[in-house]
Amino acid sequence: MKPPFKVMPFADVGTQEPFLARLGPGLIDILNATTYLKRQEITEAIMKVSTDCIIPAFTSLRELRKIAGDPAAPLLNKIKSFDDLCRYLWTAYKDRMQSAARIMGYDIGFLFQKDAAFEAGCESFLKANPKVRPALVEVMKHNRATWQTDLGRFRNEYLEHQKMTQEEVAGFYSLARAEELFEVVWITIEEILALLMEADLPAGACLREIPESERSPSIPLRFGFGWLQAPPGP
């Protein structure tokens, strides 16, 4: 006889948190308006971004908020929370986001290659996917130039392989840096996946950004739908 099924809470985070609303219902709403044949698989891949990585990263961030400024809190606890945060964020961005894009039919692996291969990849990607807005590669270029390279190097060369010294990474271990990285990573994942899905909306449809003043406090979604302007007549 199987043991009785026990219902347990998965996480104590709700959709009033923008990251959960926008990486969950927000992206799924966009997906449901597309013509993808593998929508259930894509839905599961999108949900894994949050359940496998972003929610655990947020749990680490909440712990840092409690202990970062407490001189009595053990240093090891602070270091572990920050290291866990960065590992989860990098996995969300490099692995789970790529997996969702791959099921949609897009190979965005060039985003994680060296500069020359990345630039060539941007050009070939847009040629192969003319319905994708060029804004996508602008998002990618901006994030490579600001935080992606640093986070990837920290995770790969310090946390995993110890090729960097503690002095070289000291600037990472602050609450301000943790807040900044958490925010920028999940927002970038949302932007990239949304722009990829927009390319598969019905003809004439596009995404529009909902003004913050119009977003529901319980589910503060960022994107809604709009229509492209018809071309001027003769």
Helices and strands as residue ranges (DSSP letters): H 18-21, I 22-26, H 27-32, H 39-48, I 49-54, H 55-67, H 75-91, I 92-96, H 97-104, G 109-112, H 115-128, H 135-143, I 144-148, H 149-153, I 154-160, H 166-169, G 170-172, H 175-198, E 205-209, G 212-214, E 223-227
